[in-house]
Amino acid sequence: MEAKTLLDKDPQLIGSKVDISIVAGLYKGQYPSRLEDGYEDVWKLSHPFLGGGLLPMYRGVELKLSLSSDKSVYKVNGSVLGTVREGAIVLLVVKVSGEVQNLQRRRFVRVPCMLNVEVAPLGFFLDSHHGWIDGVAKDVSLGGVRLSLKGNCSSSFRDMSRFMLKLPLDDVASYLSCRLVVVRYIEEHDVTELALAFDFLPATLEKSLGRFIREKELASRRDGR
């Protein structure tokens, strides 16, 4: 299926979460967004943010996009055409092209780890000094992560549903929007545990995270012999 026919095949994708992956340049990384509107090969996405401001996006920047339906994850290529303002909302206009990659959802292997991460509830002002909380990822899979934060902050998070996760892998920090699944305070260790499910996992991060998980699996098998 060509990318320009995807919305005809699955019009319910309008309004779905989108993960934008910039594959090269100063702002290389992954950023959460949403598909607001589209016709054939021209899509309008909510403009991604970096810290407290709009992420600089220039015409011609190459992107990889991941969109999720109930049963599949669609991956398409695109390039930036520009930005438009509709009322108070800034939209990123993208031209999609090529073939759609359709991935079936599947169960994920979870492995223990000790990764220093940062997390922040979406809706709060984020910059380099505010909003981010240091944490440690205790286990991870291609579907999500379980992490711990110092102290008892469970009551502050129970009414929140979405978080931004800063995940460092291969010396690159990736920003992922996540859904809060579980929050609990462990008094014995004075930590708050969060279980987060990834909204989307871009192909570049899926590859590096998959390699990290396989390495952890092999190490666990060696230790068990």
Sequence and secondary structure as in RCSB ss.txt:
>XXXX:A:sequence
MEAKTLLDKDPQLIGSKVDISIVAGLYKGQYPSRLEDGYEDVWKLSHPFLGGGLLPMYRGVELKLSLSSDKSVYK
VNGSVLGTVREGAIVLLVVKVSGEVQNLQRRRFVRVPCMLNVEVAPLGFFLDSHHGWIDGVAKDVSLGGVRLSLK
GNCSSSFRDMSRFMLKLPLDDVASYLSCRLVVVRYIEEHDVTELALAFDFLPATLEKSLGRFIREKELASRRDGR
>XXXX:A:secstr
 BGGGHHHH GGGTT EEEEEE SSTT EEEEEEEEEEETTEEEEE  EETTEE    TT EEEEEEE SSEEEE
EEEEEEEEEEETTEEEEEEEEEEEEEEEE      EEEEEEEEEEETTS  SSSSS EEEEEEEE SSEEEEEEE
S  HHHHTT  EEEEEEEETTEEEEEEEEEEEEEEETTTTEEEEEEEES   HHHHHHHHHHHHHHHHHHHHHH 
